[in-house]
Amino acid sequence: MTLQISPTVTTNPVSSLNAAEITAASKLLHEAGHVSEKTRFAYVGLDEPAKADVLAALADTGPVPPRCVRALLLDTATGVGLDTRVDLTAETVTVTEVDNTRGQLPILVEEFTAIDAIVQASAEWASALEKRGYAVTDVVTAPLSPGYYENPGEEGRRIIRVFPFGFADPTDHPWAHPIDGLCAYVDIVAGEVIELIDNELLPVPAEPSQFHLDSGRPAPLEGLKPIEITQPEGPSFQVSGDAVTWANWSFTLGFDAREGLVLHNLAYADPDKGGEIRPVVYRASIAEMVVPYADPSPTRFWQNYFDTGEYIFGRFANSLKLGCDCLGEIRYFDATLADEFGNPQTIENAICMHEEDFGTLWKHTDLFVEGVSEVRRQRRLVISFFTTVGNYDYGFYWYLYLDGKIECEAKLTGILFPSSYKGMEAWPYATEVAPGVGAPFHQHLFSARLDMMVDGVANAVEEVEAVRLPVSETNPYGNAFTYSSTRLASEAEGARSADSAVGRTWHVVSTDRRNAYGRPTGYALHAEQNPTLLADPSSSIAARAEFTTKELFVTAYSPSERYPAGDLVNQNPGGDGLPAYMAADRPLDGADLVLWHTFGLTHFPRPEDWPVMPVDYAGFKLVPYGFFDRNPTLNVPASDASHCGSSCHCEVSGDQHSHAGD
């Protein structure tokens, strides 16, 4: 299938909302009577049209779909949530009241800032701090999402759980001084502490954590010379609005308050087919992530944070700085989001795009064919953003390679969430990372939503793995091995686990198109072989985050199925998202498919991760497998002699090598 994009179409139906559209949606909601002075906008984003409608509009074979906005509204006085959709074209509003027993709206920044006053008004909180040697004014709080537990009196209420940290020195980071063994449960709507867990008295670590100051550091490292990345003729990509072309790749980019960076219509121009634009992925994003902790203490057992669904992590995107966050010939993109009053706000330089050299693309020196010694350099296009959610900082990087590979990489840094350290024998759930400071064991598990479109919307998934063969008449020496390929028939077979012992991969193949060798064209998903969720299957977090229990889930596309843990994650008891989507057991062979890929890290912290954590990495790859008829990078030119001192095309005679032109 050729990805048909008509040159007459000037509007991208899935472009992110602009400031005027946010303002218009807010105005319509006000006029419809759904916004009072106590109403806050917990989320505002594009209500994306159905895939078929978007593709028809891009091909100019159907009308441009109406621009619709989804806004989640919270009445902070009553806790009532509204799920609204605003049709900007028709100027109409539809509203559904949220069932708070099935999940609350995401947490507001305003609620975080309101917590201190609430807990400071609690006599129990003040007394618990006093017996630990602290006044309420010497403490800062970490207000955190509560998870879901059948605690009496919590059902339907909007709950936040609170930890205290010592903060006597404003130049010191409070994360270094956890006041452990104490936790307040707060009803944020009622503005009161409803329960105080005062479990045990633990020493508060005293060592300062001032990694941002020069004092206390080793002497500056000497001998590091500047690295300058330059492209004298400018970058190789072209940008028109939110549309990007680079090498053989084309796509559009967007930014969502919940998911952050979103890539649309990733397609590759096949050089062996006259530059035919061949689609690969319709939409790619990080649709959810969760950080489940392993500390089972009475004050910490509930720590499981969904940074997208509970905290809307796109709104905390950093404004990136040249030379610090990004190096080279950089193209920045701003992100326009709504604040909690429904007004547009701009995060400058939220997205960074640049090219990177990535070593050798392909190389061969032939000893039999005279004059053949060729090497080409790989490069990749990098599209990234960084977000800070509390103590952790996350970077999400999408890489496009010259040879058709797609890679996603999460970069994790920031500050570990601390506890008081009790000793490994007494409490084998944490590492001591500074005197008296514990770092509880935890995981970072991400769900990439990959709405596939490999040579069109008719796709299938084949599970491919290595097969050992026993000695037999056809394998007398025992050296033979092969692979098996099993096609997934329906969603009942769509939950899959990785297996490094057999090198398991999943091939997304076209059911309409074949390559020159009669095989379906396809792309293979390569998963990293890291643990999935380690919590017990009967646990609350396993019910709420079923997407973390397998590396892959495959579903038939539906425009309403956007999030693996469901629409409303905060205080959701579980069962929404993928379990509900897959219950219909829709057929997958020849269908329009979505892959939900879980990847991430299991973190047993080390002293080297404190006081600020060096970047750690997790990710996956999509690799063309039979998508092309041969190496698609035979047309990549040799490196210019002016940049490397010689050409990368060499003449060879016998065992003597000489650079052409020398």
C-alpha positions in Angstrom: 0.0 0.0 0.0 1.3 3.4 -0.9 0.7 6.0 1.8 -1.4 8.5 -0.2 -1.1 12.1 1.1 -2.7 14.5 -1.2 -0.7 17.7 -1.9 -4.0 19.7 -1.6 -4.5 18.7 2.0 -3.0 21.5 4.2 -4.4 20.5 7.6 -3.2 17.5 9.5 -6.3 16.0 11.3 -4.1 14.8 14.2 -2.1 18.0 14.8 -1.8 18.9 18.5 -4.2 21.5 19.8 -3.1 25.1 19.3 -3.6 28.0 21.7 -6.7 29.3 19.8 -8.4 25.8 20.0 -7.7 25.5 23.7 -9.2 28.9 24.3 -12.2 28.1 22.1 -12.9 24.8 23.9 -12.6 26.5 27.3 -15.0 29.2 26.2 -17.6 26.7 25.0 -17.4 24.7 28.3 -17.8 28.0 30.3 -20.8 28.9 28.1 -22.4 25.5 28.6 -22.3 26.0 32.4 -19.8 23.3 33.2 -17.1 25.5 34.6 -17.3 27.4 37.9 -14.6 29.2 39.9 -13.9 25.9 41.6 -13.5 23.9 38.4 -10.1 22.8 37.3 -9.0 21.3 34.0 -7.2 18.1 34.9 -6.5 17.2 31.2 -7.0 18.8 27.9 -6.1 17.1 24.6 -7.1 16.4 21.1 -9.9 13.8 20.8 -8.3 12.1 17.8 -10.5 11.1 14.9 -10.8 7.5 13.9 -7.8 6.2 11.9 -9.8 5.5 8.8 -11.2 9.0 8.7 -7.7 10.5 9.1 -6.2 8.4 6.3 -9.1 9.3 4.0 -8.7 13.0 4.7 -4.9 12.7 4.1 -5.6 11.0 0.8 -8.2 13.6 -0.1 -10.8 10.9 -0.5 -12.8 11.9 2.5 -13.7 15.0 4.4 -11.4 16.5 7.0 -12.7 15.3 10.4 -14.0 17.9 12.9 -11.5 19.1 15.5 -12.6 17.8 18.9 -11.2 18.4 22.3 -11.3 16.1 25.3 -11.3 17.9 28.6 -11.5 16.3 32.1 -13.0 18.8 34.6 -12.8 18.5 38.4 -15.0 20.4 40.7 -12.5 20.9 43.6 -15.3 21.8 46.0 -17.3 18.5 45.5 -14.8 16.1 43.9 -17.2 15.6 41.0 -15.4 14.8 37.7 -16.7 15.5 34.2 -15.4 13.8 31.0 -16.3 16.3 28.3 -15.9 16.4 24.5 -16.0 19.7 22.7 -16.6 19.7 18.9 -14.9 22.9 17.8 -16.4 22.6 14.3 -20.0 22.2 15.4 -19.5 24.2 18.7 -21.2 21.5 20.7 -20.4 19.9 24.1 -21.1 16.4 25.4 -20.6 15.5 29.1 -20.3 12.3 31.1 -20.0 12.4 34.9 -17.2 10.3 36.2 -17.9 7.3 38.4 -15.4 8.0 41.2 -15.6 4.4 42.4 -14.0 3.3 39.1 -11.3 5.9 39.2 -10.6 9.5 39.9 -9.4 12.3 37.6 -5.6 12.8 37.5 -4.0 14.7 40.4 -3.8 18.5 40.1 -0.7 20.6 40.7 -3.0 22.8 42.8 -3.7 19.8 45.0 0.0 19.1 45.6 0.5 22.7 46.7 -2.6 22.6 49.0 -1.3 19.6 51.0 1.1 21.4 53.4 -1.6 23.6 54.9 -3.9 20.6 55.4 -1.4 18.4 57.2 -0.1 21.3 59.2 -3.6 21.9 60.6 -3.7 18.3 61.9 -2.8 18.0 65.6 -1.9 14.3 65.1 0.5 15.2 62.4 2.2 17.9 64.5 2.4 15.5 67.5 4.0 12.7 65.4 6.6 15.1 64.0 7.3 16.6 67.4 8.2 13.3 68.9 10.7 12.9 66.0 12.2 16.3 66.8 10.5 18.3 64.0 8.1 21.2 63.9 5.6 21.3 61.1 7.4 24.3 59.6 10.7 22.4 59.3 9.1 19.8 57.1 8.1 19.6 53.4 5.7 17.0 52.2 5.6 14.6 49.2 2.0 14.3 48.2 1.6 11.1 46.3 -1.0 9.1 44.4 -2.6 6.6 46.7 -3.1 3.5 44.6 -6.2 1.4 45.3 -6.8 -0.5 48.5 -10.2 -1.3 50.1 -9.6 0.9 53.1 -12.8 1.7 55.0 -14.0 5.2 54.2 -11.9 5.7 51.1 -14.2 4.5 48.4 -15.3 7.3 46.1 -13.2 9.9 48.0 -10.3 11.7 46.4 -7.2 10.6 48.4 -3.6 11.6 48.5 -1.0 10.0 50.7 1.7 12.1 52.3 5.3 11.6 53.4 7.3 14.1 55.4 10.9 15.2 54.7 13.2 17.3 56.8 13.9 20.7 55.3 15.7 22.9 57.8 18.3 24.1 55.2 16.8 25.6 52.1 20.0 24.9 50.1 19.7 21.1 50.9 17.6 18.7 49.1 14.9 17.3 51.4 14.9 13.9 49.6 18.0 13.1 51.7 16.1 13.4 54.9 13.1 11.1 54.9 11.1 11.2 58.2 10.2 7.5 57.8 7.6 5.4 59.6 5.0 8.1 59.3 2.3 8.7 56.6 -0.8 10.8 56.4 -3.9 9.9 54.3 -5.6 13.0 53.1 -9.1 13.6 51.6 -8.1 16.5 49.4 -11.7 17.6 48.7 -12.6 17.7 52.4 -9.2 19.2 53.2 -8.5 16.9 56.1 -6.3 14.1 57.3 -8.5 11.1 57.6 -5.9 8.6 58.8 -2.4 8.8 60.2 -0.1 5.8 60.0 2.5 6.3 62.8 4.2 2.9 62.5 7.7 3.3 64.0 10.4 5.8 65.0 13.3 5.7 62.7 16.4 7.9 62.6 16.3 10.7 60.1 19.5 10.7 57.9 21.5 13.8 58.6 24.1 13.9 55.7 23.3 16.8 53.4 22.6 16.3 49.7 23.8 19.4 47.9 24.9 17.9 44.6 23.9 21.1 42.8 26.5 23.1 44.7 30.3 23.1 44.2 31.0 22.6 47.9 31.2 18.9 48.9 32.2 17.8 45.4 35.6 16.4 44.4 37.9 18.9 42.6 36.7 19.6 39.0 37.7 16.9 36.5 40.5 18.3 34.3 41.4 17.4 30.8 38.0 17.2 29.2 38.1 19.2 26.0 35.0 20.7 24.3 33.0 18.5 21.9 31.4 20.5 19.1 28.9 18.8 16.8 28.6 20.9 13.6 26.9 20.5 10.3 28.4 23.3 8.1 25.7 22.9 5.5 22.9 22.6 8.0 20.8 19.6 9.0 19.5 17.0 6.6 15.9 17.1 7.8 13.1 19.4 6.5 10.3 20.7 8.6 7.0 22.1 7.5 4.7 22.8 10.5 4.6 19.5 12.3 5.6 17.5 9.3 9.2 16.2 9.0 11.1 14.5 6.3 14.6 13.1 6.8 16.5 10.8 4.4 13.9 8.3 3.4 11.7 8.9 6.4 8.6 11.0 6.8 6.3 11.6 9.8 4.4 14.2 11.8 5.0 15.0 15.4 2.7 16.1 18.2 2.7 16.6 21.9 0.0 15.5 24.4 -0.3 16.5 28.1 -0.7 12.8 29.1 1.5 10.9 26.7 4.1 13.6 25.9 5.7 13.2 22.5 3.6 11.5 19.8 4.8 10.4 16.3 2.2 9.9 13.5 2.4 8.3 10.1 5.9 7.0 10.2 6.7 6.0 6.6 9.7 5.1 4.5 10.4 6.0 0.9 11.6 2.8 -0.7 14.6 3.6 -3.0 14.2 0.4 -5.0 10.5 1.1 -5.7 10.9 4.6 -7.2 10.6 6.3 -3.8 7.2 4.7 -3.0 6.1 6.0 0.4 5.4 2.9 2.5 3.7 3.2 5.9 5.1 1.4 8.9 3.5 2.9 12.1 0.4 5.0 12.2 0.9 6.3 15.8 3.6 5.8 18.4 3.6 7.0 22.0 4.4 6.1 25.6 0.8 5.4 26.7 1.5 4.6 30.3 4.2 3.9 32.8 4.2 2.7 36.4 6.8 2.6 39.2 6.0 -0.2 41.6 8.0 -0.3 44.8 9.0 -3.4 46.8 8.9 -2.0 50.4 6.0 -3.8 52.2 6.1 -1.6 55.4 2.8 -0.3 56.7 3.6 3.2 55.5 5.0 2.3 52.1 3.2 -0.8 50.7 0.9 1.4 48.5 3.8 3.1 46.5 3.0 2.4 42.8 3.0 5.5 40.7 1.4 5.8 37.2 3.2 8.9 35.9 1.1 9.3 32.8 -2.4 8.4 33.9 -2.2 9.7 37.5 0.2 12.7 37.1 -0.2 13.6 33.3 3.6 13.7 32.9 3.6 15.6 29.6 2.7 18.8 31.3 6.0 18.6 33.3 8.1 18.6 30.1 11.4 20.5 30.4 12.3 23.5 28.3 15.5 22.1 26.8 18.7 24.1 26.5 21.2 23.9 23.6 24.6 22.6 24.8 23.1 21.1 28.0 20.2 18.9 26.9 20.9 18.8 23.2 24.1 19.1 21.2 24.5 19.8 17.5 22.3 21.3 14.8 19.1 21.4 16.8 15.5 22.0 15.8 13.3 22.7 18.8 9.5 22.5 18.9 7.3 24.2 21.5 4.4 22.4 23.2 1.1 24.2 23.7 -1.0 22.7 26.6 -3.8 23.9 28.8 -3.2 25.0 32.4 -5.6 24.0 35.2 -7.8 27.0 34.5 -8.2 26.0 30.8 -5.9 28.6 29.5 -3.2 27.9 26.9 0.4 27.8 28.0 3.6 27.2 26.1 6.5 25.0 27.1 9.3 26.4 25.0 11.7 23.9 23.4 9.8 20.9 24.7 10.9 18.7 21.8 14.4 18.4 20.5 15.2 17.0 17.1 18.7 16.5 15.6 20.9 14.1 13.7 23.6 11.9 15.2 26.5 9.9 13.6 26.1 6.3 14.7 29.2 4.6 13.5 29.4 2.1 10.7 26.3 1.4 8.6 27.9 -1.3 6.4 31.4 -2.2 5.4 33.4 -4.7 3.4 36.9 -5.1 2.1 36.9 -7.9 -0.5 40.1 -9.9 -1.0 38.9 -11.6 -4.1 37.3 -8.8 -6.2 40.0 -6.3 -7.0 39.2 -2.7 -6.0 36.4 -3.4 -3.6 36.6 -1.8 -0.2 33.5 0.2 0.8 32.2 1.6 4.1 29.2 3.8 4.8 28.4 5.6 8.0 25.2 5.1 9.9 23.3 8.1 11.2 20.0 8.5 13.0 17.4 11.1 13.5 16.7 11.8 17.2 13.3 13.1 18.4 13.2 13.5 22.2 11.7 15.2 25.3 12.5 15.2 29.0 9.9 15.4 31.8 10.4 15.7 35.6 7.9 13.9 37.8 8.7 14.5 41.5 12.1 13.0 42.2 12.7 11.3 38.8 13.6 12.7 35.4 12.7 10.8 32.3 13.9 11.3 28.8 12.1 9.6 25.9 14.1 9.3 22.7 12.8 8.0 19.3 15.5 7.1 16.8 15.0 6.6 13.1 17.9 5.0 11.2 18.9 5.1 7.6 18.3 1.4 7.1 14.6 1.5 8.3 15.1 0.6 12.0 13.0 2.4 14.6 14.2 2.5 18.2 12.7 3.9 21.4 14.8 4.5 24.4 13.8 5.7 27.9 16.5 7.5 29.9 16.1 7.5 33.6 17.9 9.9 36.0 17.1 12.3 38.9 17.0 11.4 42.6 16.0 8.0 44.1 13.0 8.0 46.3 14.5 7.4 49.8 13.6 5.7 53.1 15.4 5.3 56.4 17.8 2.3 56.1 17.1 -0.5 58.5 19.8 -2.9 57.4 19.7 -5.7 54.8 19.1 -8.5 57.3 16.3 -6.7 59.0 14.8 -5.3 55.9 15.9 -6.8 52.6 14.0 -4.4 50.4 16.4 -1.5 50.1 20.0 -0.5 49.5 22.0 1.9 51.7 23.1 4.6 49.4 24.3 7.2 51.9 24.7 7.0 55.7 21.2 6.0 57.0 19.5 6.6 53.6 17.8 3.6 52.1 16.7 3.4 48.4 13.8 0.9 48.2 13.9 -1.7 45.3 11.5 -0.8 42.5 10.7 -1.1 38.8 10.1 1.3 36.0 7.7 -0.2 33.5 6.7 1.6 30.4 4.0 0.7 27.8 4.6 1.8 24.3 1.4 2.0 22.2 2.3 1.1 18.6 -0.6 1.5 16.2 0.9 -0.4 13.3 0.3 0.1 9.6 2.9 -2.1 7.8 2.2 -1.6 4.2 -1.4 -0.8 5.1 -3.9 -1.5 7.8 -4.3 -5.3 7.1 -1.7 -6.8 9.3 -1.0 -9.9 11.4 1.5 -10.8 14.1 3.7 -13.9 14.0 5.6 -15.1 17.0 9.0 -16.2 15.8 11.6 -18.1 17.8 14.6 -20.3 17.4 14.2 -24.1 17.4 16.9 -26.6 18.4 16.8 -29.8 16.4 17.9 -33.2 17.7 20.3 -35.5 15.9 18.4 -37.4 13.2 18.8 -38.8 9.7 18.5 -35.3 8.4 20.7 -33.8 11.1 23.3 -36.5 11.7 25.9 -34.1 13.2 23.5 -32.2 15.4 24.5 -28.8 14.2 21.2 -27.9 12.5 18.7 -25.5 13.9 15.8 -23.5 12.5 12.9 -21.3 13.6 9.2 -21.6 14.1 6.6 -19.0 13.3 3.1 -19.0 14.9 0.5 -16.5 13.7 -1.8 -15.1 16.4 -5.4 -15.8 15.5 -7.3 -13.6 18.0 -7.0 -11.5 21.1 -7.3 -14.6 23.3 -3.8 -15.3 22.1 -2.7 -11.7 22.2 -0.9 -11.6 25.6 2.7 -12.8 25.0 5.9 -13.2 27.0 9.4 -12.7 25.9 11.9 -15.7 26.1 15.6 -15.0 25.7 16.4 -18.7 25.5 14.8 -18.9 22.1 15.3 -15.3 21.0 11.6 -14.7 20.7 10.5 -11.8 18.5 7.2 -10.7 17.1 6.8 -9.9 13.4 4.1 -7.6 12.3 3.4 -8.6 8.7 1.2 -7.3 5.9 -1.5 -9.7 4.8 -1.9 -7.8 1.5 1.7 -7.4 0.3 4.6 -9.7 -0.4 8.2 -9.1 -1.1 10.3 -10.3 -4.1 10.6 -13.7 -2.4 6.9 -14.4 -1.9 7.0 -13.6 1.8 4.8 -11.1 3.6 6.5 -7.8 4.2 7.1 -7.1 7.8 8.7 -5.4 10.8 10.0 -7.3 13.8 9.6 -6.1 17.4 12.8 -6.9 19.4 12.2 -6.8 23.2 14.8 -6.4 25.9 14.8 -9.4 28.1 14.1 -7.7 31.4 11.6 -8.8 34.2 8.0 -7.8 33.9 6.0 -7.0 37.1 7.5 -8.7 40.1 4.6 -8.1 42.5 2.4 -11.1 43.3 -0.4 -11.8 40.8 -3.0 -11.4 43.6 -1.7 -7.9 44.5 -3.5 -4.6 43.9 -0.9 -3.3 41.5 -1.1 -6.5 39.4 -4.8 -5.9 38.9 -4.4 -2.2 38.2 -1.4 -2.6 35.9 -2.1 -5.9 34.0 -0.2 -4.4 31.1 3.0 -4.9 33.1 2.6 -8.7 33.4 3.6 -9.5 29.8 5.9 -7.9 27.3 3.4 -7.8 24.6 -0.4 -7.4 24.1 -1.9 -7.3 20.7 -5.4 -5.8 20.1 -7.5 -4.9 17.1 -7.6 -1.2 16.6 -10.4 0.8 18.2 -10.3 4.6 18.3 -11.5 4.7 21.9 -8.8 2.3 23.2 -5.9 4.7 24.0 -4.5 3.7 27.4 -3.3 0.2 28.6 -4.6 0.8 32.2 -7.7 2.6 31.2 -8.9 6.2 30.9 -9.0 6.9 34.6 -6.0 5.4 36.4 -6.0 7.3 39.7 -7.6 5.1 42.4 -8.8 2.7 39.8 -9.4 -0.8 41.3 -8.2 -2.6 38.1 -9.8 -4.4 35.2 -9.9 -1.4 32.8 -7.7 -0.9 29.8 -6.2 -4.0 28.2 -8.2 -6.6 30.1 -11.4 -4.9 29.0 -10.2 -4.3 25.4 -9.2 -7.9 24.9 -12.3 -9.5 26.4 -14.1 -9.3 23.0 -11.5 -11.7 21.6 -11.5 -9.9 18.2 -9.7 -11.6 15.3 -6.2 -10.4 14.7 -5.2 -12.1 11.4 -5.5 -9.5 8.6 -6.8 -6.8 11.1 -5.9 -3.3 11.9 -3.6 -3.9 14.8 -2.2 -2.2 17.9 0.9 -3.5 19.8 1.2 -2.6 23.4 4.8 -3.3 24.4 6.0 -3.3 28.0 9.6 -2.6 28.6 11.6 -1.2 31.5 14.1 -1.7 34.4 14.2 -3.5 37.7 16.2 -1.2 39.9 18.2 -2.5 42.8 19.8 0.9 43.6 23.5 1.2 44.2 25.5 3.8 46.1 26.6 5.2 42.7 23.0 6.3 42.1 23.2 8.8 45.0 22.9 11.8 45.4 21.9 12.1 41.8 21.5 9.1 39.5 23.5 8.7 36.3 21.3 7.9 33.4 20.1 4.3 33.0 18.4 3.0 29.9 15.6 0.8 28.7 14.0 0.4 25.2 13.1 -1.7 22.2 13.5 -1.8 18.4 11.4 -2.3 15.4 13.5 -3.8 12.6 12.5 -4.3 9.0 12.3 -8.1 8.2 11.5 -8.8 4.6 10.0 -5.3 4.3 12.6 -4.5 1.7 13.9 -6.7 -1.1 17.5 -5.9 -0.3 19.6 -3.6 1.8 17.8 -0.2 1.4 20.9 1.8 2.1 22.9 1.0 -1.0 22.2 4.6 -2.1 23.8 6.2 0.9 26.8 8.2 -0.4 30.3 7.8 0.9 31.5 10.3 3.5 32.8 13.5 2.1 36.6 13.7 2.0 36.6 17.2 3.4 35.2 15.8 6.7 37.3 12.7 7.2 40.5 13.5 5.3 39.8 11.0 2.5 37.0 9.2 0.7 35.3 6.1 2.2 35.5 4.5 -1.2 38.9 2.7 -1.6 40.7 0.9 -4.4 42.3 -2.4 -3.4 45.1 -4.3 -5.2 46.2 -7.5 -3.7 46.9 -6.8 0.0 47.8 -3.2 -0.6 45.1 -0.7 0.3 45.2 2.9 -1.0 42.6 5.7 -0.8 41.2 6.7 -4.2 42.5 10.1 -5.1 45.7 9.9 -3.0 
